[in-house]
Amino acid sequence: ILGLRTIFPLFMKSPKSNKLIGISEDTVNGYICSIICSLVRNCEGQQRQRLINKFIESNMAKIDRVLELHFKHLEKLQIVDHLIDRLRDDLEVEATAEQEDEFYMKRLDAGLFTLHHIDFII
């Protein structure tokens, strides 16, 4: 798995947003967390041990990074959840299925999907 040498430096310090191609830092973090989540899910035996050792090395700095990303995305999601709760309170009737789908999409945009990946890695 030569890819571990490539993916973990990006995981530890993701590149800043690139205005030329329009990818934000959060998007890059989401992609990287998705890749690592897939590795955790699909690696077995010696490959899995190498992956776990990557998290343990350097005084567990990668575990600190996972927790940092967890709290960052959780905070963003809580802000959006608060806004959604206010929108629900402003509605005079129960939210329709279409509105609930819109609320769910807002939560996904705020980092819910990435948060699920981060929590799986943990």
VENVEN-V350422 format. One line per field, one symbol per residue. burial: 1 if it has 16 or more other C-alpha atoms within 10 Angstrom, else 0. A space follows every 50 residues. Layout:
BEGIN
burial: ???
END
This chain:
BEGIN
burial: 00000001001101000000000001011101110110110000000000 10011000000110010011001100100110010001000000000000 0010011001111111110010
END
